[in-house]
């Protein structure tokens, strides 16, 4: 949510830097307002639960990594990633960002589950924590 607010505040600067005309800026602002309204529908209790589970997961993975159980840590990371990506909160957030223009998509993190899964195949979780 903080990232969304920062993005909205920096939007005019980015728009000018990209050489957008007034109509493009108005369209993009309308998209941002739509997205912000949509994001308000995200269940904040679920977001808090995801944060709590993420901290628990991080502790678990750090323990596995420090015990030399790299394969188990990697498998747990892949499982956790799938759990998070299938959560209702993230599903709603992805839907909220679906209709953004190409310029706006560059400002937001990629929440495509397949891209995140591909990322884990390219690096090891023990090298990240």
C-alpha positions in Angstrom: 0.0 0.0 0.0 2.9 2.4 0.8 4.3 1.7 -2.7 1.0 2.7 -4.2 1.0 6.0 -2.4 4.6 6.8 -3.3 3.8 5.9 -7.0 0.8 8.2 -7.0 2.9 11.1 -5.5 5.7 10.6 -8.0 3.4 10.1 -11.0 3.4 13.7 -12.3 7.3 13.7 -12.4 7.4 10.4 -14.2 4.7 11.5 -16.6 6.6 14.6 -17.6 9.9 12.7 -17.9 8.2 10.3 -20.3 6.9 13.1 -22.5 3.2 12.4 -21.9 0.5 14.8 -23.1 -2.3 16.1 -20.9 -4.8 13.5 -22.1 -2.4 10.6 -21.4 -1.8 12.0 -17.9 -5.5 12.3 -17.3 -6.1 8.7 -18.5 -3.3 7.4 -16.3 -4.6 9.3 -13.3 -8.0 7.8 -13.8 -6.4 4.4 -14.0 -4.5 5.1 -10.7 -7.7 6.2 -9.0 -9.5 3.0 -10.2 -6.6 0.9 -9.0 -6.5 2.7 -5.6 -10.3 2.1 -5.1 -9.8 -1.5 -6.1 -6.9 -1.9 -3.6 -9.2 -0.7 -0.8 -11.2 -3.9 -1.3 -8.2 -6.1 -0.3 -8.8 -7.8 3.0 -6.3 -6.1 5.3 -6.6 -9.0 7.8 -5.4 -11.4 5.2 -2.5 -9.0 4.3 -1.5 -9.0 7.9 -1.7 -12.8 8.1 0.5 -13.0 5.0 3.0 -10.7 6.6 3.0 -12.8 9.8 3.4 -16.1 7.8 6.2 -14.5 5.8 8.2 -13.7 8.9 7.6 -17.2 10.2 8.6 -18.6 6.8 11.8 -16.5 6.8 12.8 -17.8 10.2 12.1 -21.4 9.1 14.1 -21.1 5.9 17.0 -19.4 7.7 17.1 -22.3 10.1 17.1 -24.9 7.3 19.8 -23.0 5.4 22.0 -22.7 8.5 21.6 -26.4 9.1 22.8 -27.1 5.6 19.4 -28.3 4.4 19.5 -26.3 1.2 17.3 -28.6 -0.8 14.6 -28.6 1.9 14.8 -24.9 2.2 14.5 -24.4 -1.6 11.5 -26.8 -1.7 9.8 -24.9 1.2 10.4 -21.6 -0.5 8.7 -22.8 -3.7 5.8 -24.2 -1.7 5.4 -20.9 0.3 5.6 -18.9 -2.9 2.7 -20.9 -4.4 0.7 -20.4 -1.2 1.2 -16.7 -1.2 0.5 -16.3 -4.9 -2.8 -18.2 -4.6 -4.0 -16.1 -1.7 -7.1 -14.1 -2.2 -5.4 -10.8 -1.3 -2.8 -11.2 -4.0 -5.4 -12.4 -6.5 -7.3 -9.2 -5.8 -4.2 -7.0 -6.1 -3.3 -8.6 -9.5 -6.9 -7.9 -10.7 -6.5 -4.3 -9.5 -3.5 -3.8 -11.7 -4.6 -5.7 -14.8 -6.0 -2.7 -16.7 -3.1 -0.3 -16.2 -1.4 1.2 -19.1 2.0 -0.1 -20.1 3.7 3.0 -18.6 2.0 2.3 -15.2 2.9 -1.4 -15.2 6.5 -0.4 -15.2 6.0 1.4 -11.9 4.4 -1.6 -10.1 6.0 -4.9 -9.1 5.3 -7.9 -11.4 2.8 -10.1 -9.5 2.5 -12.7 -12.2 2.7 -16.1 -10.4 4.5 -17.8 -13.2 7.2 -15.1 -13.3 7.8 -15.4 -9.5 8.0 -19.2 -9.9 10.6 -18.8 -12.7 12.6 -16.5 -10.4 12.9 -19.2 -7.9 14.2 -21.6 -10.5 17.1 -19.1 -11.3 18.3 -18.6 -7.7 18.5 -20.4 -4.4 16.6 -19.2 -1.4 19.6 -19.8 0.9 21.6 -17.3 -1.2 18.9 -14.7 -0.7 18.3 -14.8 3.1 
